């Protein structure tokens, strides 16, 4: 890190941690690019001119790909990035990381299938709402025959522990979402951004995105543009009374301030207590909700998320839904 100013050390650590903890073994391309950024004082200085929430590795790399920048090696990307910084900066100031991975429904499905049916789904941080369609996808757990909609994309998931693998997919009679900037799957620009956020080696995820986007475009969910804390009560009031309301989120709360996170958790705790039958499913990285993580009987394995029902941890997942470990 020689030559990197002290003020950029934390940013360098962020890119290095992203490379070694999230990309290693998952995306060799992004691993090398982020290690390059972490050691590059000039590029760190450019990124450091952005507001703190806009300095994320996923955001930078997604914008580079959206604008057609090269990602074959770091030096080539670096030259392009410096030459096109004004355009990159403009996009990073207006875009947000909104990875909408439909396969995350494989983590949620065992918990959803265990609830009284039918279901009403309300997702906070919904992006384009692709996780609101578990009834339109097919799920193959541990290589078994898929369950669910045979016309939908097949989502594969490897399980361990006593996972209550469902025999069928529960019906969904109402679906809605909240997002500060909901994406429209009928808008080519929004779909292009979703594709740019998928890591380069993940061709199956790009195919799944196309299939899921087509499903959502044919039957669009109700997506509300608002702060999740502000819009949640009104949207809950619109849910049908004769269905089990499930409020859920996956990899969302890390983008909230600690105060807003606490406010949301208090709201959900009160909602579950006051509205009979309401269920809160959270699927977040372990450091996001320490009150939930603190209830775990075992440490969280590296690279795993924590699935919890009403604040009680029940399983470990993987960020893109590829594996699920149920707790005893």
Secondary structure in CASP SS format (residue, H / E / C, confidence):
PFRMAT SS
TARGET T0000
AUTHOR 0000-0000-0000
METHOD secondary structure of the structure
MODEL  1
X C 1.00
X C 1.00
X C 1.00
X C 1.00
X C 1.00
X H 1.00
X H 1.00
X H 1.00
X H 1.00
X H 1.00
X H 1.00
X H 1.00
X H 1.00
X H 1.00
X H 1.00
X H 1.00
X H 1.00
X H 1.00
X H 1.00
X H 1.00
X H 1.00
X H 1.00
X H 1.00
X C 1.00
X C 1.00
X C 1.00
X C 1.00
X H 1.00
X H 1.00
X H 1.00
X H 1.00
X H 1.00
X H 1.00
X H 1.00
X H 1.00
X H 1.00
X H 1.00
X H 1.00
X C 1.00
X C 1.00
X H 1.00
X H 1.00
X H 1.00
X H 1.00
X H 1.00
X H 1.00
X H 1.00
X C 1.00
X C 1.00
X C 1.00
X C 1.00
X H 1.00
X H 1.00
X H 1.00
X C 1.00
X C 1.00
X H 1.00
X H 1.00
X H 1.00
X H 1.00
X H 1.00
X H 1.00
X H 1.00
X H 1.00
X H 1.00
X H 1.00
X C 1.00
X C 1.00
X C 1.00
X C 1.00
X C 1.00
X C 1.00
X C 1.00
X H 1.00
X H 1.00
X H 1.00
X H 1.00
X H 1.00
X H 1.00
X H 1.00
X H 1.00
X H 1.00
X H 1.00
X C 1.00
X H 1.00
X H 1.00
X H 1.00
X H 1.00
X H 1.00
X H 1.00
X H 1.00
X H 1.00
X H 1.00
X H 1.00
X C 1.00
X C 1.00
X C 1.00
X C 1.00
X C 1.00
X C 1.00
X C 1.00
X H 1.00
X H 1.00
X H 1.00
X H 1.00
X H 1.00
X H 1.00
X H 1.00
X H 1.00
X H 1.00
X H 1.00
X H 1.00
X H 1.00
X C 1.00
X C 1.00
X C 1.00
X C 1.00
X C 1.00
X E 1.00
X E 1.00
X E 1.00
X E 1.00
X E 1.00
X E 1.00
X C 1.00
X C 1.00
X C 1.00
X C 1.00
X C 1.00
X H 1.00
X H 1.00
X H 1.00
X C 1.00
X H 1.00
X H 1.00
X H 1.00
X C 1.00
X E 1.00
X E 1.00
X E 1.00
X E 1.00
X C 1.00
X C 1.00
X C 1.00
X C 1.00
X C 1.00
X E 1.00
X E 1.00
X C 1.00
X C 1.00
X C 1.00
X C 1.00
X C 1.00
X E 1.00
X E 1.00
X E 1.00
X E 1.00
X E 1.00
X E 1.00
X E 1.00
X C 1.00
X C 1.00
X C 1.00
X C 1.00
X C 1.00
X C 1.00
X C 1.00
X C 1.00
X C 1.00
X C 1.00
X C 1.00
X E 1.00
X E 1.00
X E 1.00
X E 1.00
X E 1.00
X E 1.00
X E 1.00
X E 1.00
X C 1.00
X C 1.00
X C 1.00
X C 1.00
X C 1.00
X C 1.00
X C 1.00
X C 1.00
X H 1.00
X H 1.00
X H 1.00
X H 1.00
X H 1.00
X H 1.00
X H 1.00
X H 1.00
X H 1.00
X C 1.00
X C 1.00
X C 1.00
X C 1.00
X C 1.00
X C 1.00
X H 1.00
X H 1.00
X H 1.00
X H 1.00
X H 1.00
X H 1.00
X H 1.00
X H 1.00
X H 1.00
X H 1.00
X H 1.00
X H 1.00
X H 1.00
X H 1.00
X H 1.00
X H 1.00
X C 1.00
X C 1.00
X C 1.00
X E 1.00
X E 1.00
X E 1.00
X E 1.00
X C 1.00
X C 1.00
X H 1.00
X H 1.00
X H 1.00
X H 1.00
X H 1.00
X H 1.00
X H 1.00
X H 1.00
X H 1.00
X H 1.00
X H 1.00
X C 1.00
X C 1.00
X C 1.00
X C 1.00
X C 1.00
X E 1.00
X E 1.00
X E 1.00
X E 1.00
X E 1.00
X E 1.00
X E 1.00
X C 1.00
X C 1.00
X H 1.00
X H 1.00
X H 1.00
X C 1.00
X C 1.00
X H 1.00
X H 1.00
X H 1.00
X H 1.00
X H 1.00
X H 1.00
X H 1.00
X H 1.00
X H 1.00
X H 1.00
X H 1.00
X H 1.00
X H 1.00
X H 1.00
X H 1.00
X H 1.00
X H 1.00
X C 1.00
X C 1.00
X C 1.00
X C 1.00
X E 1.00
X E 1.00
X E 1.00
X E 1.00
X E 1.00
X E 1.00
X E 1.00
X C 1.00
X C 1.00
X C 1.00
X C 1.00
X H 1.00
X H 1.00
X H 1.00
X H 1.00
X C 1.00
X C 1.00
X C 1.00
X C 1.00
X C 1.00
X C 1.00
X C 1.00
X C 1.00
X C 1.00
X C 1.00
X E 1.00
X E 1.00
X E 1.00
X E 1.00
X E 1.00
X E 1.00
X C 1.00
X C 1.00
X E 1.00
X E 1.00
X E 1.00
X E 1.00
X E 1.00
X E 1.00
X E 1.00
X C 1.00
X C 1.00
X C 1.00
X C 1.00
X E 1.00
X E 1.00
X E 1.00
X E 1.00
X C 1.00
X C 1.00
END
